[in-house]
């Protein structure tokens, strides 16, 4: 394999969480007086850190979200995750193959550390990573589309950026990987390929990924 590190996004790449979290986000924003459809939530917020939601709502409405917004949103999301969340089809096999071939991998997500761990534990993927290979936007000053999170993960893992591959499913994540100087493989299960501009290659099924990385 031509990479020394494969960096996976979490939501929508490892775990099939985007439909759940965006449905809850759209409903909660609408409840607070900021009408938002599921499709608009996907378009505007998928792959972003929480501060982006606050910033966009303030920019568009001139109103700040409640101080407990993050806490309430995550509580609702975690409750739904514990009931309904599943791994992305085929991803456990991909991680197993990478491990068997001795290719290091990690997760770098815009989600909080708690959100990542709840999702990985629910889907049975946590043991594939363990504590030392989980990175969150909470670890850096700027979330995606800034490159900081991917560069931080690569630095901690001891791999130069040019030897890293990123697996992403959001426009913000692809932009972050490209800005970090890494090859980016865009997963199109939920996002049309034309929205993942700059990706090195696109794939729609997880079992296609290993051939692209080889």
N, C-alpha and C positions, 0 to 999 in steps of 0.2 A: 504494500500500500504506500502511496506517495506522500502521505501526510504523517507528521509526528504527533498530531493531536486533532481530534474531532470534537468540536464544541457544539452541543445541541441546545437549541432553545427548548423550553419546557412546554408551555401552553400551545397545543395544536401540533406539536412535533413529537414529544414523548407521551403526553396525555391528551385525551380528546376533550379538553376543557373549554375551548373557545365557545361552542354553542351554549354551554351552561352559563359561563360567566358573562357573556354578552347579553343573553336573555335577562339575567338578573340586573345587570348594569342599566340596560335600557328601561326596564320597569322601575328601578329605583330613581333614576334621573327624572323620569316622567312623573313619578309620585311627588318629587320635590319641586315640580313646576317647570321642568326643562324637558319638554316633550321630545322623546328620542325613540326611534324604531330600532328593532334588532339590527336591521341592515345598516343603519347609521352608526350604531355602536361598533359594528365590525369595521366599517369604513374609517371611523375617526379614532378609535381607541385600541384596536387589536394590536398587541405587541408593545404597548406603551406602559411606562411606569405610571403610578397613581398621580404623580404631580401633573402629568399632562392632562388628565381629566379635569383637575382643578383649574389649570391654566386656561384650557379651552372654554370651559363654562364661564369663567370670569371674563374672558375676552369677548365672548358672544353675548352675554347677558348683563354684564356689569355686576353680577351677584356672586358672592362666594358660597361655596358649598358648606354645609354644616361642619362644625369642628369634629363631630363624631362620624363623618361620612365614611372614612376608610374603615373604621371599626365595624360599623353596621354592614357595609357592603361585604367585607370579608367574612363576617359571621354568616351572612346569608349564603355566600359562595361556598364556604367550608361545609355548611350543613348539606348543601346540594351535592358537593363532591363526595361526601361520605356515603351518600345514598346511590349516586348515579354515575360517578366518574369511571371511565375505562381507559386503558392504555391505547395509544394509537396502534391500529392493527399492524403487526409485523415488527414493531420496534424492539420488542424484547429479543427477538431472534437476531436483529442487527447488532444490538449491544453484546449479545452472546458471541457472535462471530468476531466482532472487534476485540473482545477480551481474549478469545481463543487465539487470535493472530498477534496478540501482544501490542495492539494499537491503543494508546491511551485516549480516553474520552472524558468529557465532563459536561455539566449543564450550566448555562449562563442565561438567566431569565430576568425579565423586567419585574417579575413578581417578587413579593417579599420572601424572606427565608422561610417563614411559617407556611406561606401558600405553597411554595415548592415542596416542602417536606410533607404537608398534608396530601398533596396530589401524588407524590411518588409512593408514599406509604399505602395509600388507598389502592393504587394500581399494581402494587407488588414490585415496583421498579427501584425502590429505595436501596435495596442491597446491591444493586448494580453500580451504585455511586458511592454511598457512604458519605460521611461528613466532609471529607477533604476535597471532594470534587463537585461541590455545589456552590455556585456563585450567583449573587443577586444584585440587582441595581442598588440595593441598600449598601453595597460595599464600595460604591463609587459616587463621585459628585454629580455626574450626569448620566441619565439613562439613555437608552436607544432613542434616536438615531445616532447619538454620539458614540464613538468607538470605545469609550473608556472601559465598559464592562468586559468586552471581548479581550481587550489588551490586558486588563487586570487578570482575567482567567489564564491567559497564555503565560503571563509573567509568573504567576504562582505555580503553574504547572511546569515552568522552566522550558518553554518552547517558543522560538522566534515566531513572530506573527506570520511571516511568509511560509512557514511550515504547518500552518493551521488551516483546517477546513471548518466552516460554519454551516450548520443545518438550520434553516429558518423558514418560517411560513408567513411572515408579515413584511410589508414594505419598509417599516421602520427598522426591523431587524436586518434586512438585506442591506439597507443603507449603512447601518452600523458596522456590519462585517466588511463591506467594501471600504469604508473609511478607515478600518483597522488594517487594511492591506492584506486581508485574508480572502481565499476563495470561498464563495458562498453558494450553497446548493439550496435552491428554492423549492419548497414542498407546496404543491398546488392543490392539495386536497380541499382547501377552503378558499384559497386566494387565487384568482385568475393569474396566469403566468405573466400577462402584460402589466400587472401591478407590481411585479417583483423585478423591476428594471435594475440591471447591474449584476444579476446573479450569474455565476459561472455556468450553471446548467440548471434545468428544471426537472422535477420528477413528480409523479402523481401517486405512486404506490411505494410504501416503505421498502419493499423488496427490490426496488430498482437502485437504491442508494449505494450499496456496496460496490456495484459495478462502476458507478461514477467516481467513487473514491479510489479505485484501484489504479 
